[in-house]
Amino acid sequence: MSINDNIEDKIKAHTRRRTFHTVGNIADTLSRQCYVVGGYVRDIFLDRPSTDIDFVTLGSGIELAEKVAESLGKDASLAVFRTYGTAQVKLYGLELEFVGARKESYRNDSRNPIVEDGTLDDDQKRRDFTINAMAISLNKDSYGQLLDPFDGIGDLDRRIIRTPLDPDITFSDDPLRMMRAIRFATQLDFEIYPETFKAIERNKNRIGIITKERICDELMKIMKSDIPSRGFILLDKCGLLELIFPELVALQGVETINGRGHKDNFLHTMQVLDNVAQSTKNVWLRWSALLHDIGKPITKRYDEKMGWTFYNHNYVGERMIPRIFKKMKFPLNEKMKYIQKLVGLHMRPIALIEEEVTDSAVRRLLFDAGDDIDDLMMLCEADITSKNQEKVKRLLHNFAIVRQKLIELEEKDRIRNFQPPVTGDEIISTFKLEPSPIVGKIKEAIKNAILDGIIPNEHDAAFKYMYETAERLGVKGA
């Protein structure tokens, strides 16, 4: 069904909000034109829920916001940002943003505009895309009227991203809009209008004036989309990916020697990413999928007997992640360590299913992965991208065996996140030792004995094994 078929009904359904009537009535008492604009209007026609509502008025947005907050009483909270000429009112989970209509001009070395008071027409022209340039009047004499000078409704119907004005000017003025175009195309499953996309290609180098924090914010929104690979492939096609994330571009390409080639690791990564995205909304697990093979370009080698190898690419990738996170201005916290762990461990379950699945190996995997074992297994299953369906079926069957082993051994041995039942302090006091490497050796031996199934994960058995180990190491009093 075309979006044009029920425009009026959708507008009426949304403009019944008491909040809209309140804002419109106050604007009328101030003799001000006032409109709902931007993403909220777009989402009305896409049937997408939205709690952020932007209002534009001719005159001071701050004054209108203050009057609205006063009218709504104690249920509303007001925040004023005089530097930017904006104000926000929070009410029952809604965020109402108020700004005066304005026109903008830009310098070549900055995305911060020179702002002047303007008309609604000026304000709509400065918007990034036609689908975000629509407005709905809230004044009594034109309440609910849609103002759509650039055919945003038509572009919603055609499912395209297009700039209201010359795209070269739009993207040169504010290069972040190039990232936003790709993000909206990914989130909404829209196409970018050909001339708009060509303008991104022409202006890609302007992305250099945008802060890493703003770029990463857009990347995070792409990553949260239903099919995140779409965004990264578009970033690659327009040339932005090489500028903002060259480590991903390095995964591209297939090299052949003596008739033996390897798969394109970029396309493989995109498939793994989408496989994970189908199973979870955990954005950091999705980032783990994106980065799981990031060490392959560095470790790629050709061997006459084995062909192409990427030996230890998981460990190399694990070491690359802090540098990537620091460069990208991502948080250097437990989220980064989580991704490091999954990247470093992602070959372990695969190695297990290709060999005999021993209890010892499964215990060690469970110990090293801890609470992230289920996420690791999800990543590894997503990593199966072979076109050979028999191979896929066999590998998934073997992974199911590993999963069952994990459950059984966890119930039996309580290995996940365990600490050896004999502590270092207990070893020191038993043998009257000073803190020293020998204490660590005894404790490590106990841990390995439990993981290898030599002794159960119990204090008495571990205490006895402590004495046996100390005796082997020549500890006095053992």
Buried (B, 14 or more C-beta within 10 A) or exposed (E): EEBEEEBEEBBEEBBEEEBBBBBBBBBBEBEBBBBBBBBBBBBBBEEEEBEEBBBBBBBBBBBBBBBBBEBBEEEBEBEBEEEEBBBBBBBEEBBBBBBBBBBBEBEEEEBEBEBEEBEBEBBBBBBBBBBBBBBBBBBEEEBBBBBBBBBBBBBBBEEBBBBBBEBBEBBBBBBBBBBBBBBBBBBBEBBBBEEBBBBBEBBBEBBEBBEBEBBBBBBBBBBBBEBBBBBBBBBBBBBBBBBBBEBBBBBBEEEEEEEEEBEBBBBBBBBBBBBBBEEBEBBBBBBBBBBBBBBBBBBBEBEEEEBBEBEEBBBBBBEBBBEBBEEBBBEEEEBBEBBBBBBBBBBBBBEBBEEEBEBEBBBBBBBBBEEBBEBBBBBBBBBBBEEEEEEBEBBEEBBEEBBEBBEEBBEEBBBBEBEBBBEBEBBBEBBEBEEEEBBEBBBEBBBBBBBBBEBBBEEEBBBEBBBBBBEEEEBEEB
